[in-house]
Amino acid sequence: MPAKSKAQQKAAGAALAAKRGDAKVSDLKGASRSMEKSMSETELEELASTKRKGKPGHVEDRT
């Protein structure tokens, strides 16, 4: 599943770095912290590798 916004892509990248041990989990905040806990490394890679061109900065969650 591709990222829907640049913010989601950046959060996935931060969570992926923490999951791999390149960053501290304690430094994560908000969405990236919950992503790190709930998603696999493969899922995070897929979100983080989404192309940014044409993506909005943020997308409001309307569920």
Secondary structure as GFF3:
##gff-version 3
##sequence-region A 1 63
A	DSSP	alpha_helix	6	20	.	.	.	ID=ss1
A	DSSP	three_ten_helix	25	27	.	.	.	ID=ss2
A	DSSP	alpha_helix	30	38	.	.	.	ID=ss3
A	DSSP	alpha_helix	41	48	.	.	.	ID=ss4
###
